[in-house]
């Protein structure tokens, strides 16, 4: 079985970020709570980006990019299916679409 767990709740991540900003180290929090110190540092870094303190893709932008990539993948798959279906129908009916001159 893979050693994965459900994502930490947003409130928990926000509290870890708040504690780091209040002076606690990621290492201290890692020993006290479950997430690794690198995970906590990642949360702080992403919170800095979201708050405009640091350059990078905000969480909202990352989510939008993820959704657009998924939509793009689905559209490419649909386009490929339609191209194959059109080729199959053309072969079955014995008619190939004509190209217009000048187009």
N, C-alpha and C positions, 0 to 999 in steps of 0.2 A: 504494500500500500504506500502511496506517496505521502510524504510528510508535509501536507499542505493544511492550511487552516483558513477559516473564513476571514475576510478582511477586517481589520480593526475598525470599530465604529468611528465616524467622523469626530464625534465629541471627544473620544479618547485621544485621537491624533492631535486635535486642537489643544487638549490639556497638556500633552507632552511638549508641544511647541511652546505653549505658555510657560511651562516650567523651565525649559531651556533658556528662553528669553529672560526669565527671572533670575537666572544664574546657575541653575543646576546643569551638570554635564550630561551628555548623552550616555556616557558610560555608567554614571550613577543610576540614571533612570533605567538603563538596560538591566542592571543587576537587580533593581527593585521591582521592575515590571518585566513582562515577557519579550517585547520587541528588541531586536539587536540594536547596538548603538548606531550602526550604519543606517538602519531603517529610520531611527529617530532623526539622524542628521538629514536624511533625504526628506523627511516631513518638514523639517525646519527650512531647508533650502526651497522646497516647493511653496511653503507659506510665504517666504521672502519674495518669491516671484509673484505669487498671487497678490501680495500687498504692495507690489510696485517697488520694493526695495532692491530688486535684483532683476537683471535681464533674463528672458527666457519665455517659454510657452506657459501661460497660465493654465490652471486645471481645466477651466471651461474651454480654452482653445485646444488642449490635448484631447478632450472628449469629442469636440467637434471634428477634429482631424481624424480620430479613430472612426467616428461614424461615417465621415465622408469616404474614407478608405474602404470601409465595408460596402458602402453603397456603390462605389466605383467597381469593386470586385464583382458584385452581383450584376451590375449593368454589363460588364465585360462578358460574364458567363451567359447572360441572356442574349447578348449580341451574337456570341458564338453559336448558341442553340438556334437562333433564328437564321443565321447564315447556313448552317447545316440543313435545317428544314427546307429552306428555299432551294438549296442545291438538290435535295432529295426529291422535292415536288417537281422541279424542272426536269430531272432525269426520268421520273415516273410518267410524266405527261408528254415527254418527248419535245417539250418546247423550252427553248432557252430565251431568256429576255434579250431583246435587241437593244443595241446601243444606238442612240441617236447621233447623227453626224453633228459635229460641233460641240458636243457636250463632254 
